[in-house]
C-alpha cells in the first residue's frame, strides 16, 4: 500500500497513512479565511532542504502552485490559522515527515 498524507484544516492536524493504517499525526498551522489552505488532492512535486526565508528547515512543494508543506522558525502559530495558505509544521516534524515521503506522495486537504 502507498503512503499518503491527510490534512485536516479545522483540526490543525496532518496525518501520515500507509494505506489505511495511521502511522503518525503532526500538529500544523493552516491558512486564515482570507488566504486559506486550498482543499483538494495534490501531490508533492519537489523537496528542498534549507529553502531560506520563512520556510524553516525544509520545503515540500505541492502540485497546487505556490503552496507547500514547510517548517517554520516561529513556533507560536502551530495549531492556529495564520496568513497565507501553506501548511506549516515544527522544523523537527517536517524533517521527520520529509524523510518518510517521496516526491509523488498524494496529499489530501480538507476541513
N, C-alpha and C positions, 0 to 999 in steps of 0.2 A: 504494500500500500504506500501511496505517496504522502510525504509530509506536506502540510498546508497550514496557513495562518488564518485565524478568525479574529477580527477586530470588532469589539462591541463598544461603540462610541459612548452610549449612555452610561455604561458600567465602567468606563475607562480601563478596559482590560484588553490585552492581546493574548490569545490562546494559541498555543502550538499543538497541532494534532499530527499523529501518524495514522492515517486512515480515519477510523472512528475513535481512536484512543487518544485521550488528552494527555499530553506529555508535560506541559508546563503552562502556567499563567503568569503574565507580567503586568504590572501597573503601567499605565500610559497617560499622556496628555493628548487631547484632540482639539480640533478647531472650534472656535466660537460660532454662533449663529451667522454672523456676517461673513465669516470665512471658514465654512465648515469642512471637516474631513469628508471627502466625497464617498458616498455609498456606492457599492458595486463590487464586481470581481475583477481583480487586476493580477498582474504577475510582477515579480521582482525582475527588473531588466538590467540592473547594474549594481555593483557594490564598490564602495570606496572607503578605505581606512584614512582617518585624519583628513576629512574634506575641508577643514577650515571653517571660519565663521561660526554661526550659532548651531552647527550640526553635530557638536560633540566629537566623539572619537570614531564614529562610523556612520555611513550613509548607505541605505539600500533604496535605490530609485524604483518607483512603480511605473507600470505601463500607462498610468494617468500622468500626462506631462506636468512637471513642476511639483509633484507630490512624492513623498517617500516616508520611510521609517528611519529615524535617526536618533542619535544620542543627544544629550543636552548637558551643557555645563551649569545650567541653572536648575537646581533640584526642586525649587518651590512649585513649579506648575504641574508636576506629575500628579495625576488624579484629578485634574481640572480641565476646563475648557480655556484655551488660550488663543491669541491671534494667529492667523494662518492655519491652514488645514492639515499640515503634516502630522504624522504620528510620532510623538516624542517619547523616548524611553531613558531611564537611567543609563549612563555610559556602560556600566558593568553588564546590564541586561542586554543592551543592543549588541555588545560583543559576544555574549553567550548565544543570543538568537542568530546572529550572522554566521557563527561557526557551525550552526545546525542547518541553515537554509541556503541551498544553492540558488544561483540565478535561474529563473524559470519557475520558482515556487509560486503557487497560487495564493492570493491574499483576498479574502472575502471581508468587506467592510459593511457594517450595518448597525442600526440602532440597538 
